[in-house]
Amino acid sequence: MLFQLIYRSKAKPNLTDKDLEDILETARNFNSSQNITGCLLYHKGLFLQLLEGDFNAVNQLYNGIRKDTRHSEVITLHMQEAPDRIYNDWSMAFKELKENLATLEKNGAASFKELPSQNNTSPLAQELFNLMSKEVMND
Ligand SMILES: Cc1cc2nc3c(=O)[nH]c(=O)nc-3n(C[C@H](O)[C@H](O)[C@H](O)COP(=O)(O)O)c2cc1C
């Protein structure tokens, strides 16, 4: 069963390009080995990440990611079964959004609230992600 998870987090204040490179290298190696795909978006100190794959694999990875000290205030925005992958060909696509692509900010990703436990999806988060995915894929 294919499972998709979206979260947002705040990068540590002094995050460097090297930190980002390290994260992506680890992610691409590990995710390929676990058949996990997804996309990591970064904009002005905020991360938004989509992870997709087997339920257990995604959850195990997410538990590890949550403990990573390179970011904090990890908030789950979306977790649901899905019929298809969005990022078939990407163990972890990456995009740093520049001013003209400030969708993340405009849509208030910094002020997203953790999902109430009875809900497992946030329409806003999903919409936002779909929007940004298109920008990443058209690049
Ligand atoms: C924003 C962010 C996204 C990350 N995404 C992934 C990912 O997709 N896959 C991955 O294996 N590690 C990812 N990591 C790194 C993990 O948090 C962690 O460093 C890695 O799983 C190795 O964990 P370990 O050192 O405990 O083995 C991410 C870290 C951050 C801060």
The ligand as a MOL file (V3000), in Angstrom:
LIG
                    3D

  0  0  0     0  0            999 V3000
M  V30 BEGIN CTAB
M  V30 COUNTS 31 33 0 0 0
M  V30 BEGIN ATOM
M  V30 1 C 14.5440 18.4040 6.5350 0
M  V30 2 C 15.1770 17.0460 6.5620 0
M  V30 3 C 14.7720 16.0800 5.6420 0
M  V30 4 C 15.3530 14.8130 5.6490 0
M  V30 5 N 14.9280 13.8800 4.7360 0
M  V30 6 C 15.4810 12.6530 4.7630 0
M  V30 7 C 15.0440 11.6530 3.8370 0
M  V30 8 O 14.1740 11.8490 3.0080 0
M  V30 9 N 15.6650 10.4310 3.9030 0
M  V30 10 C 16.6630 10.1510 4.8030 0
M  V30 11 O 17.1530 9.0280 4.8260 0
M  V30 12 N 17.0700 11.0790 5.6890 0
M  V30 13 C 16.5110 12.3150 5.6750 0
M  V30 14 N 16.9520 13.2500 6.5730 0
M  V30 15 C 18.0580 12.8940 7.4710 0
M  V30 16 C 17.5640 12.1110 8.6610 0
M  V30 17 O 16.9740 12.9890 9.6000 0
M  V30 18 C 18.7220 11.3470 9.3360 0
M  V30 19 O 19.8450 12.1500 9.4260 0
M  V30 20 C 19.0670 10.1170 8.5350 0
M  V30 21 O 17.9170 9.3330 8.4240 0
M  V30 22 C 20.2040 9.3050 9.2010 0
M  V30 23 O 19.8320 8.9880 10.5140 0
M  V30 24 P 20.8380 8.2300 11.4950 0
M  V30 25 O 22.0740 9.0800 11.5140 0
M  V30 26 O 20.1060 8.2030 12.7950 0
M  V30 27 O 21.0420 6.8880 10.8750 0
M  V30 28 C 16.3590 14.5160 6.6020 0
M  V30 29 C 16.7530 15.4890 7.5190 0
M  V30 30 C 16.1790 16.7400 7.5040 0
M  V30 31 C 16.6180 17.7740 8.5110 0
M  V30 END ATOM
M  V30 BEGIN BOND
M  V30 1 1 1 2
M  V30 2 1 2 3
M  V30 3 2 2 30
M  V30 4 2 3 4
M  V30 5 1 4 5
M  V30 6 1 4 28
M  V30 7 2 5 6
M  V30 8 1 6 7
M  V30 9 1 6 13
M  V30 10 2 7 8
M  V30 11 1 7 9
M  V30 12 1 9 10
M  V30 13 2 10 11
M  V30 14 1 10 12
M  V30 15 2 12 13
M  V30 16 1 13 14
M  V30 17 1 14 15
M  V30 18 1 14 28
M  V30 19 1 15 16
M  V30 20 1 16 17
M  V30 21 1 16 18
M  V30 22 1 18 19
M  V30 23 1 18 20
M  V30 24 1 20 21
M  V30 25 1 20 22
M  V30 26 1 22 23
M  V30 27 1 23 24
M  V30 28 2 24 25
M  V30 29 1 24 26
M  V30 30 1 24 27
M  V30 31 2 28 29
M  V30 32 1 29 30
M  V30 33 1 30 31
M  V30 END BOND
M  V30 END CTAB
M  END
